[in-house]
Amino acid sequence: IIQLSSRMRSAKPMSHFKGKLMERRRRKPAKKARKPGQMRPFTPEQVTMLEALLRQDGSWTALRDLALLRVGIDSMLRSSDIVKLCVRDICHDGEVVAEFAVKQRKTSKVVKCDLSEKTRAALAHWLAANAGMAADDRVFAITTRQHQRIVKSWCALLKLDGALYSTHSIRRTKPAHLYAKTKNLAAVKELLGHANVAATGVYLGVTSDDARALAKQFPI
């Protein structure tokens, strides 16, 4: 009979260590996720400056970035929808359309998007630089992660803290500006394709103080 050493006899079972590991994991505080609505929108002045810098660059990448920026601002689509846009979605008979419809991947809701003359011109220049694109080709041929990195590079150009901005910042830029000017949450809700006004209020960071300040402007 083999006699076990005192060390081996006192060794704790593997289940003991597994239990300790699970306990440590439970004790570790969860990293607080940043909500999309917490990302700052770009101001109109920042957008104008970025457009000027991209036009001054004039490279192939800058052409793409300018078109990507303008489409993001005008369409107010999520990054997951923008990267899936195909040439046939925004270009008919060789001309960039003034409006198009897209089914949102997150909500399955169909939303209509309007493109300004400035945005159509940026898209036309980008498509002209990629004349070999087929109708089913993606307009920008990037992933959401690449889109995120591109936005961070724009922050670097503008000397902004990239931790405060993301692709959601592009989506929020026009709605935030519209709400600041009109206080019309219902209209912004439709533009963003949200299910309800409450979601839009949270997304834009509307607080009770904002509501009270608005009420004070209209005494009865």
C-alpha positions in Angstrom: 0.0 0.0 0.0 1.4 3.3 -1.1 1.5 5.8 1.8 0.4 9.3 0.7 2.6 12.1 1.8 1.1 14.6 4.3 1.3 17.3 1.6 -0.7 15.2 -0.8 -3.2 14.2 1.9 -3.8 17.9 2.7 -4.1 19.0 -1.0 -7.4 20.7 -1.8 -9.6 19.3 -4.5 -9.7 21.1 -7.9 -13.3 22.1 -7.3 -12.1 24.3 -4.4 -9.9 26.4 -6.8 -12.6 26.6 -9.4 -14.9 28.0 -6.7 -12.4 30.6 -5.7 -11.9 31.7 -9.3 -15.6 32.1 -9.8 -15.8 34.1 -6.6 -13.1 36.5 -7.8 -14.9 37.0 -11.1 -18.1 37.8 -9.3 -16.3 40.3 -7.0 -14.6 42.1 -9.9 -16.7 45.2 -10.6 -18.2 45.2 -14.1 -17.0 47.8 -16.5 -19.7 50.4 -17.0 -20.7 50.5 -20.7 -20.9 53.8 -22.3 -24.3 54.4 -23.8 -24.5 55.5 -27.5 -26.4 58.6 -26.5 -23.5 59.7 -24.3 -21.2 60.3 -27.2 -20.9 63.9 -28.2 -22.3 65.1 -31.5 -20.0 67.2 -33.7 -20.9 70.9 -33.9 -21.7 72.5 -37.3 -18.4 74.4 -37.0 -16.4 71.2 -36.4 -18.1 69.6 -39.4 -17.2 72.6 -41.6 -13.6 72.5 -40.5 -13.4 68.7 -41.1 -14.8 69.1 -44.6 -12.3 71.8 -45.4 -9.4 69.6 -44.1 -10.5 66.7 -46.2 -11.0 68.8 -49.3 -7.5 70.3 -48.8 -6.1 66.7 -48.5 -7.6 65.7 -51.8 -6.4 62.1 -51.6 -8.4 59.0 -52.5 -8.9 58.3 -48.8 -10.0 61.9 -48.2 -12.6 61.6 -51.0 -14.0 58.6 -49.3 -14.0 60.2 -45.9 -15.8 63.3 -47.2 -18.5 61.2 -48.8 -18.8 59.0 -45.7 -19.0 62.0 -43.4 -21.7 63.7 -45.5 -23.8 60.5 -45.9 -23.6 59.9 -42.1 -24.8 63.4 -41.2 -27.6 63.6 -43.8 -28.9 60.1 -43.4 -28.6 59.9 -39.6 -28.2 56.1 -40.0 -26.3 53.8 -37.7 -22.9 52.7 -38.8 -24.2 49.1 -39.3 -26.6 50.5 -42.0 -24.1 52.9 -43.6 -21.5 50.3 -44.3 -24.1 48.1 -45.9 -25.2 50.8 -48.4 -24.8 49.6 -52.0 -24.3 51.7 -55.2 -27.9 50.9 -56.3 -29.2 52.4 -53.1 -27.9 55.9 -53.7 -27.3 56.0 -57.5 -29.9 55.5 -60.2 -29.2 55.9 -63.9 -25.7 57.2 -63.2 -27.0 60.0 -60.9 -26.9 60.3 -57.1 -30.4 60.4 -55.8 -31.8 63.1 -53.6 -33.5 60.6 -51.3 -33.5 56.9 -50.7 -35.1 54.3 -48.3 -33.3 51.8 -46.2 -34.4 49.1 -43.8 -32.6 49.5 -40.5 -30.8 46.4 -39.4 -31.4 47.0 -35.7 -35.1 47.7 -35.8 -36.2 46.4 -39.2 -38.0 49.7 -39.7 -37.8 51.3 -43.2 -36.6 55.0 -43.0 -36.3 57.5 -45.8 -33.1 59.5 -46.0 -32.6 62.8 -47.8 -29.2 63.8 -49.3 -28.3 67.5 -49.6 -26.7 68.9 -52.7 -23.4 69.0 -50.9 -23.6 65.3 -50.0 -24.7 64.3 -53.5 -21.6 66.2 -54.9 -19.3 64.4 -52.4 -20.8 61.0 -53.4 -20.5 61.8 -57.1 -16.8 62.6 -56.7 -16.3 59.4 -54.8 -18.1 57.2 -57.3 -16.3 58.9 -60.2 -13.0 57.9 -58.5 -14.2 54.3 -58.4 -15.8 54.0 -61.8 -15.5 50.2 -61.8 -18.1 49.8 -59.0 -21.0 47.6 -59.9 -24.6 48.3 -58.7 -24.4 45.7 -56.0 -21.0 46.8 -54.7 -20.9 48.5 -51.3 -20.4 52.3 -51.5 -17.6 52.4 -48.9 -16.4 48.8 -48.6 -15.6 49.2 -44.9 -16.6 47.4 -41.7 -18.2 49.1 -38.6 -14.8 48.7 -36.8 -13.0 50.5 -39.7 -15.7 53.2 -39.6 -15.1 53.7 -35.9 -11.3 54.1 -36.6 -12.0 56.6 -39.3 -14.1 58.7 -37.0 -11.3 58.6 -34.4 -8.9 59.9 -37.1 -11.3 62.8 -37.8 -11.1 63.6 -34.1 -7.3 63.7 -34.3 -7.5 66.1 -37.3 -9.8 68.4 -35.2 -7.7 67.9 -32.1 -10.6 66.5 -30.2 -10.6 63.8 -27.5 -11.4 60.6 -29.5 -12.8 58.9 -26.3 -15.7 61.3 -26.4 -16.7 60.6 -30.0 -17.7 57.6 -32.1 -19.8 56.7 -35.2 -22.8 57.5 -33.0 -21.5 61.1 -32.9 -22.0 61.4 -36.7 -25.6 59.9 -36.3 -26.4 62.4 -33.5 -24.9 65.5 -35.1 -27.9 66.7 -37.2 -30.6 65.5 -34.7 -28.8 67.3 -31.8 -28.6 70.5 -33.9 -32.3 70.2 -34.9 -33.5 69.6 -31.4 -31.4 72.6 -30.1 -33.1 74.8 -32.7 -36.7 73.5 -32.6 -37.1 71.4 -29.4 -39.3 69.1 -31.6 -38.6 65.6 -30.2 -41.3 64.0 -32.3 -39.7 65.1 -35.6 -36.3 64.0 -34.5 -37.7 60.6 -33.5 -39.0 60.1 -37.0 -35.6 61.1 -38.5 -33.8 58.6 -36.3 -36.3 55.9 -36.8 -36.8 55.4 -33.0 -39.8 53.4 -31.7 -40.9 56.1 -29.3 -40.1 59.7 -28.2 -38.8 58.5 -24.8 -36.0 56.7 -26.6 -35.1 59.8 -28.6 -35.1 61.9 -25.4 -32.6 59.5 -23.8 -30.5 59.3 -27.0 -30.2 63.1 -27.1 -29.6 63.4 -23.4 -32.7 65.5 -22.7 -33.1 66.1 -19.0 -35.9 67.4 -16.8 -33.9 70.7 -16.5 -34.1 71.0 -20.3 -37.8 70.5 -20.2 -38.3 73.1 -17.5 -36.1 75.6 -19.3 -38.3 75.1 -22.4 -41.5 75.6 -20.4 -40.2 78.9 -19.0 -39.9 80.2 -22.5 -43.7 80.0 -23.0 -45.5 81.6 -20.1 -49.3 81.5 -20.3 
